[in-house]
C-alpha cells in the first residue's frame, strides 16, 4: 500500500505530464540522456522498490547497484542551490555528474520505465539529439521541471537525496526487500552510499524567470490544488 508521500509523488508526476506541451522527439531506443548522473529523493527510491518487490527482482537490482562507478557526493541539493541563488550566496563549483550509461538500460531502453524518477521523466527534446548530444526545450518547460524537482525534494525533506544508485543502496535494508540486501556481495556498500548522500531540504522559493511565470504557475496550481483523500496537496506539503 502506498504512503501519502508516495501518492503525492505520483500525483506530481501526472500533473507534470498533463502540463508538458512539448512535442517530444525522443523515442524508445534513444538513450543519449540515460546516464548514471541522476539525482532522486528517498520517496522516489521507495516507488522504485515497490516495482522491484512486485517483480521479485531483488537479486537483479543488487547486481546493477554493485557496478564499478565514479562515486561523487553532491555539494548541494536542488533546494540548497536555489536558496543560495535567492540569498545571492557564492556557490562553489561542483563535480561533474557521472555520464556513464545507466545500469538499468537494456537494449537502449529503461528496464524500470514505469517507475523511473522525475529526473528521467523530464528528459525531452524538440529535436533528435543523438548527433550533438544536446536537447532543445522551451524555457518554460525547463523552468517547470526545475520547480517540480524542488517540490519533490520538499516532499522528501530530511530524507535521503542524491545519486539514484546511492539512494537505492541506502534504502536496501530499510524497505521490504531483504532479498536485495542479502544479495549484495559487500553489505558495507550501503554505508558507503549513505555517506555520499545529503538530506533533502525544504523549498526556499522558486527560481522562475519572469517570461516563464504564467506558464509555470499553471503547473504549480495543478499540483497544489490536487487532492489526496480530500486533502489538498498544498496542505500536505505544508504539513497541515
Buried (B, 14 or more C-beta within 10 A) or exposed (E): EEEEBBBBBBBBBEBBEEBBEBEEBBEEEBBBBBBBBBBBBBBBBBBBBBBBBEEEBBEBBBBBBBEEBEEBEBEBBBBBBBBBEEEEEEEEEEEEBBEEEBBBBEEEEBBBEEBBBBBBBBBBBBEBBEEEEEBEBEEBBBBBBBBBBBBBBBBBBEBBBBBBBBBBBBBBBBBEBEBBBEBBEEEEBBEEBBEBBBBBBBBBEBBBEEEBBEBBBBBBEBBBEBEBEEEBBBEBBEEE
